[in-house]
Amino acid sequence: MQRRLALALAAAVLAAAAAPASLAQAWPGKQPIRLIAVFPPGGSVDQVARILAPQLQQQLGQTVIVENRGGASGTIGTAYVANAPADGYTYAVVFDTHGVNPSLIPNLPYDSHKDLAPVVLVGTSAMVLATFAGSEYKNFGDVVAAARANKNVSYGSIGSGSLGHLAMALLAKNAGLEMTHVPYKGGGPLMQDAIAGHVPLSIGSVFVSKPHIDSKRLRPLAVTTSKRSPELPDVPTVAESGYPGFDAPAWWAVLAPAKTPPELVRRMNEELNKALRVPDIANKLASQGIALVGGTPETARTFIDRQIDTWAQVVKENNIKAD
């Protein structure tokens, strides 16, 4: 009797161990893979997903579908993926708001740490502090001088609680500057007012700002990453403009449901890294102002966890509320 029980238990253990291996061997042949872009069509998240999808499809020999599930600063699509079957066929493509939402949105419908598994950090991008062509601000030092002289310096961002808003709040606090935030409903309205001079300063991603910088309607003053942007090599960083250590990048990542078998997460990570090394894909992403990162799921998790912790402190110290 005891022998039969022992054999049954051993068989059960072997079966449990074999299930993930069998799933991994069958992947991705079961069904199409879905990349859930957690913002509407047209933005950078959508662009990243649609650049990656055809390359992944070619590599995997399986249909890869981009599905937009936007709303609530990316939380609707992210919640959908957090609750999706953990079978390796559904992934979220997220933006830097993923690192801000846990501290900004009450009753978030998922736990960012426990309900989602980072697969890869696609890349990062500078944000650009810019002013309109006829502005009195000729460089970043002029902005600092005006703020210290209490000249009511105001800046626009894509919304309250956006990374641009938080980055400027962090800078103002660290530098002892008085600045007024003007929130907009996205990059389009922000850029319209910025180039018209209705708001003296704008903070936006390279993706949003560069077309207007290229047309000379905006003058870039500084970028928020620790290194200069390859897309704007002549624009100094905030760090080299007197605030060493300042680093506030925009970023994009791919996530899976938390219970996705580690073997499938690793497989998808390998395929995504392979895609990022394809010159055409790398060039398309670079044209969006994205500096590629790639690497392991652990690298992505460490980066994202640090972002969540950093911006939680800024939100709390500045009593920032979402729109």
Disulfide bonds with the S-S distance in Angstrom:
none
